Amino acid sequence: MDHDDDTPRPGWLGPWLKGFPATQPPLPLADVARRGWTLRGAELPMPLAVVRRQALAHNIAWMQDFAATRGVQLAPHGKTTMSPQLFQRQLAAGAWGLSFANVHQLRLGLGAGARRALIANQVIAAAELAELLELRRRHAGLELAFFVDSQAQLDLIAGHWAGLGRGEARVDVLIELGSSRCGLREHAPALALARALKAHPALRLRGVGFYEGLQASGRSETDRALMQQWQARIEALLADIEAKGLIDADARPLWLSGGGSALFDLVAPVLAGRPGRIGLLRSGCYVCHDREHYGRYLRAMDERLGTPLGQPSLQPALEVWTQVLSCPEPGLALLNAGRRDVSFDQGWPLPVWHLRDGVRRAAPAGWRVTGLNDQHAYLCWDPAETAGPAVGERVALGPSHPCTTFDKWAWMAVVDEDDRVVDAITTHFA
């Protein structure tokens, strides 16, 4: 069948995508490396999101080794990238499974090959439950659980089950303990929910989940104390659940899950070390890391881990390459990327590279992004101390908080250390 070059095709890249060269014909994802594209050439339009191949491979391998040596399983949070190619790399490296925020994301992960999954969020609606059951029927042997944190949620699901669950095995759930987002705040209501689950027609208690990330401070003593508090809460609840016989015999081993990307070294000991449990670490941003938001936490983490200076555990892999549109006054350049292209929710992106005359150099220390519009970044410097870029030159930005850069791009080029495009990934947020 004939296709117009501007018509999207599944599994293909083409001019309908931001960052794809509009004068080039569409091509299958697997053919990208054969085109000979480079960030230093003229083929690729700017702005363009790229992933550094070497840093990506390092991060995936490092995190998998970290989990294995600490006796926990890695269930990376798929919401970070929503990229089937990255899911496959994480699973191939040894990830236990994947975590998601909703059933729509779960569908993508199962399509990428995951056969164990955790929805680290509440499932509420009848449509969500119907889709979840349909996916479970389609993927035989799927191990799956989601979070619960209220009797109201249990009642809603029991009502949905009457119309959806005939002949279905119950769905596994984790009781979520919380402090600043979803999750039960007190021990007694959590134990009451465990009692209700024992007799629930649709749901079977499988374990406990939590999320500590919103409380992280980046100060080691404070964060150690925080995780001690979490461990005490979790152990108290599990002890009471076990003592009262609220776990079905066939719902073992228990799943215990936590861990964002800020304190995972302190979370791992909370999850590990007890027979009859599987500790599931849900960190997601590690796959590409960043230079600012999670970079601050990593510096404290590397001190705790005793990582040699100059050898950070994780490496920033995500960049957004831009071009200078205008230098309207001394000390100011306008770049052609903005809020539509790069994260800004956890701080402005950092200038990391400057390409001039085909040579990539580190961006001068005095360069900084001071603001973003929809399609512009304000790159500023002190003209008395350093020079700025010229119109037409390229500046690469390092996002702070990678999650909200991934969702701005339907594809990203994977590049080697010589800035050659060697692969590509797609994302599926819409």
C-alpha positions as CSV (number, residue, x, y, z in Angstrom):
1,M,0.0,0.0,0.0
2,D,1.3,3.4,-0.9
3,H,1.9,5.9,1.9
4,D,2.3,9.7,1.8
5,D,5.7,10.6,3.4
6,D,3.8,12.7,6.0
7,T,1.5,9.8,7.1
8,P,2.6,8.2,10.4
9,R,3.5,4.5,10.2
10,P,3.8,2.2,13.2
11,G,7.5,1.2,13.7
12,W,8.8,3.9,11.4
13,L,10.3,7.3,11.8
14,G,9.4,10.1,9.4
15,P,8.8,13.8,8.8
16,W,5.7,13.7,11.0
17,L,8.0,13.6,14.0
18,K,9.8,16.6,15.6
19,G,13.5,16.3,15.1
20,F,13.3,14.1,12.0
21,P,14.9,15.6,8.8
22,A,11.9,16.7,6.7
23,T,13.7,16.2,3.4
24,Q,14.5,12.5,4.2
25,P,12.1,9.7,3.4
26,P,10.5,7.7,6.2
27,L,12.5,4.7,7.5
28,P,12.1,1.8,9.8
29,L,13.6,2.3,13.3
30,A,16.2,-0.3,12.7
31,D,17.6,1.6,9.7
32,V,18.5,4.8,11.5
33,A,22.2,3.9,12.0
34,R,22.7,3.3,8.3
35,R,21.9,6.9,7.4
36,G,25.3,8.2,8.7
37,W,23.7,11.1,10.6
38,T,25.7,13.1,13.1
39,L,25.0,15.9,15.5
40,R,27.9,17.8,14.1
41,G,26.5,17.7,10.5
42,A,23.7,19.5,8.7
43,E,21.3,16.6,8.3
44,L,19.4,16.8,11.6
45,P,17.1,19.7,12.5
46,M,17.3,21.3,15.9
47,P,16.1,21.0,18.5
48,L,16.7,17.3,18.9
49,A,16.6,15.0,22.0
50,V,19.4,12.5,22.2
51,V,20.5,9.7,24.5
52,R,24.2,8.9,24.9
53,R,24.7,5.2,24.2
54,Q,27.7,4.7,26.5
55,A,26.1,6.4,29.5
56,L,22.8,4.5,28.9
57,A,24.5,1.1,28.9
58,H,26.6,2.0,31.9
59,N,23.5,3.1,33.9
60,I,21.5,0.0,33.1
61,A,24.3,-2.3,34.0
62,W,25.3,-0.4,37.1
63,M,21.8,-0.3,38.5
64,Q,21.2,-4.0,37.8
65,D,24.4,-4.9,39.7
66,F,23.5,-2.6,42.5
67,A,20.2,-4.4,43.0
68,A,21.7,-7.8,42.8
69,T,24.5,-7.2,45.3
70,R,22.0,-5.8,47.8
71,G,19.5,-8.7,47.6
72,V,16.7,-6.8,45.9
73,Q,15.0,-7.1,42.6
74,L,14.8,-4.2,40.1
75,A,11.3,-3.3,38.8
76,P,12.1,0.0,37.0
77,H,9.3,2.5,36.7
78,G,8.3,2.6,33.1
79,K,6.6,6.0,33.4
80,T,10.0,7.7,33.1
81,T,10.6,6.8,29.5
82,M,7.5,5.0,28.1
83,S,10.0,3.5,25.6
84,P,9.6,-0.1,24.6
85,Q,13.2,-0.2,23.4
86,L,14.5,0.9,26.8
87,F,12.1,-1.5,28.6
88,Q,13.6,-4.3,26.5
89,R,17.1,-3.3,27.4
90,Q,16.2,-3.2,31.1
91,L,14.6,-6.6,31.0
92,A,17.4,-8.1,29.0
93,A,19.9,-6.8,31.7
94,G,18.0,-8.8,34.3
95,A,15.2,-6.6,35.6
96,W,12.6,-8.7,37.5
97,G,9.8,-6.8,35.7
98,L,8.5,-3.2,35.3
99,S,6.5,-0.8,37.4
100,F,3.8,1.6,36.0
101,A,1.5,4.3,37.1
102,N,-1.6,3.1,35.3
103,V,-3.1,0.3,33.2
104,H,-2.4,2.1,29.9
105,Q,1.3,2.1,30.7
106,L,1.1,-1.5,31.7
107,R,-0.2,-2.4,28.2
108,L,2.9,-0.9,26.6
109,G,5.2,-2.7,29.0
110,L,3.6,-6.1,28.3
111,G,4.0,-5.5,24.6
112,A,7.7,-4.9,25.2
113,G,8.0,-8.3,26.9
114,A,7.4,-7.8,30.6
115,R,5.7,-10.7,32.4
116,R,5.9,-9.3,35.9
117,A,4.5,-5.9,36.7
118,L,3.5,-3.6,39.5
119,I,1.1,-0.7,39.1
120,A,2.4,1.6,41.8
121,N,-0.8,3.5,42.0
122,Q,-4.5,3.0,42.8
123,V,-6.8,1.3,40.2
124,I,-10.3,2.7,40.7
125,A,-12.4,2.8,37.5
126,A,-14.4,-0.1,36.0
127,A,-12.8,0.6,32.7
128,E,-9.3,0.2,34.2
129,L,-10.2,-3.0,35.9
130,A,-11.7,-4.4,32.7
131,E,-8.6,-3.6,30.7
132,L,-6.4,-5.1,33.4
133,L,-8.4,-8.4,33.3
134,E,-8.3,-8.4,29.5
135,L,-4.5,-8.0,29.6
136,R,-4.2,-10.8,32.2
137,R,-6.2,-13.1,30.0
138,R,-4.1,-12.2,27.0
139,H,-0.7,-12.8,28.7
140,A,-0.8,-16.2,30.4
141,G,1.3,-16.4,33.5
142,L,1.4,-12.7,34.1
143,E,2.3,-11.7,37.7
144,L,0.7,-8.4,38.5
145,A,-0.4,-6.3,41.5
146,F,-1.6,-2.7,42.1
147,F,-1.8,-0.5,45.1
148,V,-4.8,-0.1,47.5
149,D,-5.2,2.4,50.3
150,S,-8.8,2.8,51.3
151,Q,-12.0,0.9,52.0
152,A,-13.7,3.1,49.5
153,Q,-11.4,1.8,46.8
154,L,-12.1,-1.8,47.9
155,D,-15.9,-1.1,47.8
156,L,-15.7,0.4,44.3
157,I,-13.8,-2.6,43.0
158,A,-16.1,-5.1,44.6
159,G,-19.0,-3.4,42.8
160,H,-17.1,-3.5,39.4
161,W,-16.3,-7.1,40.0
162,A,-19.9,-8.2,40.0
163,G,-20.1,-7.3,36.3
164,L,-16.5,-8.1,35.2
165,G,-15.0,-10.8,37.3
166,R,-17.1,-13.9,36.7
167,G,-14.8,-16.9,36.7
168,E,-11.7,-14.7,37.3
169,A,-9.1,-15.3,39.9
170,R,-8.6,-12.5,42.3
171,V,-6.2,-9.7,41.5
172,D,-3.1,-9.2,43.8
173,V,-2.7,-5.9,45.6
174,L,-0.2,-4.2,47.9
175,I,-1.4,-2.0,50.7
176,E,0.2,1.4,50.2
177,L,1.6,3.3,53.1
178,G,2.0,7.0,52.6
179,S,3.1,10.3,54.0
180,S,2.7,13.0,51.4
181,R,0.9,11.5,48.5
182,C,-1.4,8.5,48.3
183,G,-1.2,5.9,50.9
184,L,-2.4,5.2,54.5
185,R,-0.9,7.4,57.1
186,E,-1.7,5.3,60.2
187,H,-1.1,1.7,61.3
188,A,-4.6,0.9,62.5
189,P,-6.4,1.7,59.2
190,A,-3.7,-0.2,57.2
191,L,-4.3,-3.3,59.4
192,A,-8.1,-2.9,59.0
193,L,-7.6,-2.8,55.2
194,A,-5.6,-6.0,55.4
195,R,-8.5,-7.6,57.3
196,A,-11.0,-6.4,54.6
197,L,-8.8,-7.8,51.9
198,K,-8.8,-11.3,53.5
199,A,-12.5,-11.6,52.6
200,H,-12.6,-9.4,49.5
201,P,-14.2,-11.1,46.4
202,A,-11.9,-9.5,43.9
203,L,-8.6,-8.7,45.6
204,R,-5.9,-10.7,47.3
205,L,-3.3,-9.1,49.6
206,R,0.2,-9.7,48.3
207,G,2.3,-7.2,50.3
208,V,3.1,-3.6,51.0
209,G,4.3,-0.7,49.0
210,F,5.4,2.9,49.7
211,Y,7.1,5.9,48.1
212,E,9.6,8.0,50.0
213,G,10.9,10.3,47.3
214,L,8.8,13.4,48.1
215,Q,10.4,13.4,51.6
216,A,14.0,13.2,50.4
217,S,16.3,16.0,51.6
218,G,19.7,15.1,50.1
219,R,21.2,15.3,53.6
220,S,22.4,11.9,54.6
221,E,21.7,11.9,58.3
222,T,18.2,13.2,57.7
223,D,17.5,10.7,55.0
224,R,18.8,7.8,57.0
225,A,16.5,8.7,59.8
226,L,13.6,9.0,57.3
227,M,14.2,5.4,56.1
228,Q,14.5,4.1,59.6
229,Q,11.0,5.5,60.3
230,W,9.7,3.9,57.1
231,Q,11.3,0.5,58.0
232,A,9.6,0.6,61.5
233,R,6.2,1.3,60.0
234,I,6.5,-1.4,57.4
235,E,7.8,-4.1,59.8
236,A,5.1,-3.3,62.3
237,L,2.4,-3.7,59.7
238,L,3.8,-6.9,58.2
239,A,4.3,-8.4,61.7
240,D,0.6,-7.8,62.6
241,I,-0.6,-9.1,59.2
242,E,1.4,-12.3,59.6
243,A,0.4,-12.7,63.2
244,K,-3.3,-12.4,62.4
245,G,-3.0,-14.8,59.4
246,L,-4.2,-12.2,56.8
247,I,-1.9,-13.4,53.9
248,D,-3.3,-16.3,51.9
249,A,-0.9,-19.3,51.7
250,D,-0.7,-19.1,48.0
251,A,0.1,-15.3,48.0
252,R,3.8,-15.9,48.7
253,P,6.5,-14.7,48.6
254,L,5.3,-11.3,49.7
255,W,6.1,-8.3,47.6
256,L,7.6,-5.3,49.3
257,S,8.1,-2.3,47.0
258,G,9.6,1.2,47.3
259,G,12.3,3.4,46.0
260,G,12.3,6.4,43.7
261,S,15.6,7.6,42.2
262,A,16.7,9.9,45.0
263,L,17.4,7.5,47.9
264,F,17.5,4.0,46.5
265,D,20.7,3.1,48.4
266,L,18.9,3.7,51.7
267,V,15.6,2.1,50.4
268,A,17.3,-1.2,49.4
269,P,18.1,-2.3,53.0
270,V,14.5,-1.7,53.9
271,L,13.3,-4.0,51.1
272,A,16.0,-6.8,51.5
273,G,17.0,-9.4,53.9
274,R,14.0,-11.4,55.0
275,P,13.1,-14.9,53.8
276,G,9.6,-15.2,52.2
277,R,9.8,-11.7,50.6
278,I,10.8,-10.1,47.3
279,G,12.0,-6.6,47.6
280,L,11.1,-4.6,44.5
281,L,13.0,-1.4,43.8
282,R,11.1,0.9,41.5
283,S,13.7,3.5,40.6
284,G,13.2,4.8,37.0
285,C,15.2,7.9,36.3
286,Y,18.5,6.1,36.8
287,V,18.3,4.9,33.2
288,C,19.3,8.3,31.9
289,H,19.9,10.2,35.2
290,D,20.4,14.0,35.0
291,R,22.9,16.7,36.0
292,E,20.9,18.8,38.4
293,H,17.8,17.4,40.2
294,Y,18.9,13.8,40.7
295,G,22.5,14.8,40.3
296,R,22.3,16.5,43.7
297,Y,21.0,13.4,45.4
298,L,23.6,11.2,43.6
299,R,26.4,13.3,45.1
300,A,25.2,12.5,48.6
301,M,24.5,8.9,47.6
302,D,28.0,8.5,46.2
303,E,29.5,9.7,49.5
304,R,27.4,7.1,51.3
305,L,28.5,4.4,48.9
306,G,32.2,5.4,49.0
307,T,32.3,6.0,45.3
308,P,35.7,7.3,44.2
309,L,35.8,11.0,43.4
310,G,35.3,11.7,39.7
311,Q,33.6,8.3,39.1
312,P,29.9,8.9,39.8
313,S,27.7,5.8,40.0
314,L,25.3,7.0,37.3
315,Q,26.0,9.1,34.3
316,P,23.8,11.7,32.6
317,A,22.7,10.3,29.3
318,L,19.9,12.6,28.1
319,E,20.5,15.9,26.1
320,V,18.5,18.3,24.1
321,W,20.5,19.8,21.3
322,T,19.6,23.3,20.2
323,Q,20.6,26.1,17.8
324,V,21.3,29.8,18.5
325,L,18.5,31.8,16.9
326,S,19.5,35.3,18.0
327,C,22.0,37.3,20.1
328,P,20.0,40.5,20.5
329,E,22.1,42.0,23.3
330,P,25.4,41.4,25.1
331,G,25.2,38.4,27.3
332,L,22.1,36.9,25.9
333,A,21.4,34.3,23.2
334,L,18.0,32.8,22.3
335,L,18.0,29.1,21.7
336,N,15.4,27.3,19.6
337,A,14.1,25.0,22.4
338,G,11.7,25.7,25.1
339,R,9.0,24.3,27.4
340,R,7.8,22.2,24.6
341,D,11.1,20.5,24.3
342,V,12.9,20.2,27.7
343,S,12.1,19.8,31.4
344,F,11.6,22.8,33.5
345,D,9.6,21.5,36.5
346,Q,12.7,20.8,38.7
347,G,14.9,23.7,37.5
348,W,16.2,25.1,34.3
349,P,18.3,22.9,32.0
350,L,22.0,23.3,32.1
351,P,24.2,24.1,29.1
352,V,26.6,21.2,28.8
353,W,28.1,21.3,25.2
354,H,28.9,24.0,22.7
355,L,29.5,23.0,19.1
356,R,31.6,25.4,17.1
357,D,33.3,24.7,13.7
358,G,32.4,21.1,14.0
359,V,34.2,20.7,17.4
360,R,32.2,19.8,20.6
361,R,33.5,21.4,23.8
362,A,32.1,21.7,27.3
363,A,30.0,24.7,27.7
364,P,31.7,27.5,29.6
365,A,31.0,27.5,33.3
366,G,29.5,31.0,33.2
367,W,26.7,30.0,30.8
368,R,23.3,29.4,32.3
369,V,19.7,29.1,31.2
370,T,17.6,31.7,33.0
371,G,14.2,31.0,31.5
372,L,12.1,29.2,28.9
373,N,9.2,30.2,26.7
374,D,7.3,27.7,24.6
375,Q,9.9,27.6,21.9
376,H,12.8,29.6,23.3
377,A,15.5,29.2,25.9
378,Y,17.3,32.3,27.4
379,L,21.0,31.5,27.5
380,C,22.9,34.1,29.6
381,W,26.5,34.9,30.5
382,D,28.6,37.8,31.8
383,P,30.2,39.2,28.6
384,A,33.0,40.7,30.8
385,E,34.1,37.2,31.9
386,T,33.4,34.9,28.9
387,A,32.3,34.8,25.3
388,G,29.0,33.5,24.1
389,P,27.9,31.4,21.2
390,A,27.2,32.9,17.7
391,V,24.0,32.8,15.8
392,G,23.7,29.4,14.1
393,E,26.0,27.5,16.5
394,R,24.7,24.6,18.6
395,V,24.3,24.3,22.3
396,A,23.3,21.1,24.1
397,L,21.2,21.3,27.2
398,G,21.2,18.8,30.0
399,P,17.6,18.5,31.5
400,S,16.9,18.5,35.2
401,H,14.4,15.8,35.9
402,P,14.4,13.6,32.8
403,C,10.8,12.3,33.1
404,T,9.3,15.5,31.7
405,T,11.7,15.7,28.8
406,F,10.9,12.2,27.6
407,D,7.2,13.0,27.3
408,K,8.0,15.9,24.9
409,W,9.5,13.6,22.2
410,A,8.0,10.8,20.2
411,W,11.5,9.6,19.3
412,M,15.1,10.2,20.4
413,A,18.4,9.6,18.6
414,V,20.9,7.4,20.3
415,V,24.4,8.7,19.7
416,D,27.9,7.5,20.4
417,E,30.8,9.5,21.9
418,D,31.6,10.9,18.5
419,D,28.1,12.3,18.2
420,R,27.1,9.8,15.4
421,V,23.5,8.5,15.4
422,V,23.8,4.8,16.0
423,D,20.2,3.9,17.0
424,A,16.9,5.4,18.1
425,I,14.2,4.9,20.6
426,T,10.5,5.8,20.5
427,T,8.3,6.9,23.4
428,H,4.5,6.4,23.8
429,F,2.9,8.9,26.1
430,A,-0.1,9.8,24.0
